[in-house]
Amino acid sequence: MRRTISGRRRAGFALSLVLLLAACGSSSDGGGGGGGGGGGGDTGDGGGGLTITIKDFAFHPDTLSAPGGQQAPVTITNEDSVTHSFTLDDGGVSRDVPAGQTVEVTVPFPASATAGFHCKFHRSMTGTLRAA
C-alpha cells in the first residue's frame, strides 16, 4: 500500500510540475507584455513591427511605411477613453480598439503609392499607408 501512495504522490507532483511549466511557457494574450513601444521611428519597422498610438482622437503617427505589396503587423494602442477602430478605406481590415487597450492587426501595404485608413466611429481620424 505504501508504494501506491508514494506513486500517486509522485504522479501528482509530476502533473503539477507539467501544468506549472506549461503555464509559464504559454504566450497567452492575457497579460503583460510588452512589447511595443515606441522606439524612435514613427514609421520604421525597427524589428518589432509598426506601432500606432491613438490619442486625442488622432492616429500618431498618421503615416506608416512598409515594403509595398507585403503584409506587416501593426500594433495599435488606444490611449483615449472611448473605443476607436483601425479601418482600411477599402474595408479589407477593420479592428476595434477599446479604450485603454492594445491590439495587433496584419495590414496589407499597397504595391505602390498609398492607401488610407480611418476610425469608423470618428471619420475625422485618418491616416495613410505608404509603400516603401
C-alpha positions as CSV (number, residue, x, y, z in Angstrom):
1,M,0.0,0.0,0.0
2,R,2.9,2.3,0.8
3,R,4.1,2.1,-2.8
4,T,0.7,3.1,-4.2
5,I,0.5,6.2,-2.1
6,S,4.1,7.1,-2.9
7,G,3.5,6.5,-6.6
8,R,0.3,8.7,-6.6
9,R,2.2,11.5,-4.8
10,R,4.9,11.3,-7.5
11,A,2.4,11.3,-10.3
12,G,0.5,14.3,-8.7
13,F,3.8,16.2,-8.3
14,A,4.8,15.4,-11.9
15,L,1.4,16.5,-13.2
16,S,1.6,19.7,-11.1
17,L,5.1,20.4,-12.4
18,V,4.0,19.9,-16.1
19,L,1.0,22.2,-15.6
20,L,3.1,24.9,-14.0
21,L,5.7,24.7,-16.8
22,A,3.0,24.8,-19.4
23,A,1.5,27.9,-17.8
24,C,4.9,29.7,-17.6
25,G,5.7,28.9,-21.2
26,S,2.4,29.9,-22.6
27,S,2.1,33.0,-24.7
28,S,-1.5,33.9,-23.8
29,D,-2.9,37.2,-24.9
30,G,-3.9,37.9,-21.4
31,G,-1.2,39.9,-19.9
32,G,1.6,41.8,-19.7
33,G,3.5,42.3,-22.3
34,G,5.1,44.5,-23.6
35,G,6.3,45.0,-26.5
36,G,5.7,47.7,-28.1
37,G,7.0,50.5,-27.8
38,G,7.8,53.3,-29.1
39,G,11.3,53.4,-30.1
40,G,12.1,56.3,-32.1
41,G,11.0,55.8,-35.7
42,D,7.4,56.7,-36.2
43,T,7.1,54.8,-39.4
44,G,10.1,52.5,-39.0
45,D,9.9,48.7,-38.8
46,G,12.6,48.5,-36.2
47,G,12.4,44.8,-35.8
48,G,9.3,45.0,-33.5
49,G,6.9,45.9,-36.2
50,L,4.9,49.1,-36.8
51,T,3.1,51.0,-34.0
52,I,0.3,53.5,-33.8
53,T,-0.9,55.3,-30.7
54,I,-4.4,56.7,-30.7
55,K,-4.6,59.8,-28.5
56,D,-6.7,62.9,-28.5
57,F,-8.8,61.5,-31.3
58,A,-5.9,61.2,-33.8
59,F,-3.5,58.5,-35.0
60,H,0.1,59.0,-34.1
61,P,1.9,58.7,-36.5
62,D,-0.7,59.2,-39.2
63,T,1.5,57.7,-41.9
64,L,3.0,54.2,-41.9
65,S,5.5,52.9,-44.4
66,A,6.4,49.2,-45.2
67,P,7.5,47.3,-48.3
68,G,4.9,47.6,-51.0
69,G,2.8,44.6,-51.8
70,Q,3.6,42.9,-48.4
71,Q,1.7,42.5,-45.2
72,A,3.1,43.9,-41.9
73,P,2.0,43.6,-38.3
74,V,0.8,46.9,-36.8
75,T,0.4,47.3,-33.0
76,I,-2.3,49.9,-32.1
77,T,-2.6,51.3,-28.6
78,N,-5.7,53.4,-27.7
79,E,-4.9,56.0,-25.0
80,D,-8.3,57.7,-25.3
81,S,-11.3,57.0,-23.1
82,V,-13.5,55.8,-26.0
83,T,-13.4,52.9,-28.4
84,H,-11.8,53.7,-31.8
85,S,-11.1,51.5,-34.8
86,F,-8.4,50.9,-37.3
87,T,-10.2,50.5,-40.6
88,L,-8.7,50.4,-44.1
89,D,-10.6,52.7,-46.5
90,D,-11.2,49.7,-48.8
91,G,-12.7,47.8,-45.9
92,G,-10.1,45.0,-46.1
93,V,-9.2,45.3,-42.5
94,S,-11.3,46.7,-39.6
95,R,-10.4,46.2,-36.0
96,D,-12.0,47.9,-33.0
97,V,-9.6,49.2,-30.3
98,P,-11.3,49.6,-26.9
99,A,-10.3,52.4,-24.6
100,G,-7.0,51.7,-22.9
101,Q,-6.4,48.6,-24.9
102,T,-3.7,47.4,-27.4
103,V,-4.4,45.3,-30.4
104,E,-2.4,43.9,-33.3
105,V,-3.5,43.7,-36.9
106,T,-1.9,42.5,-40.0
107,V,-2.1,45.1,-42.7
108,P,-1.5,44.6,-46.4
109,F,0.5,47.6,-47.8
110,P,-0.2,48.8,-51.3
111,A,2.1,47.6,-54.0
112,S,2.8,51.2,-54.9
113,A,1.6,54.6,-54.0
114,T,-0.6,54.9,-50.9
115,A,-3.8,53.7,-49.3
116,G,-5.9,55.2,-46.5
117,F,-7.2,54.2,-43.1
118,H,-9.6,55.8,-40.7
119,C,-11.6,55.3,-37.5
120,K,-15.1,54.1,-38.4
121,F,-16.5,55.8,-35.4
122,H,-14.8,59.2,-35.9
123,R,-14.4,59.9,-39.6
124,S,-12.1,62.9,-38.9
125,M,-9.4,60.4,-37.7
126,T,-7.5,59.4,-40.9
127,G,-4.1,58.1,-41.9
128,T,-2.0,56.8,-44.8
129,L,-0.2,53.6,-45.6
130,R,2.7,54.2,-47.9
131,A,4.7,51.6,-49.9
132,A,8.3,52.0,-49.0
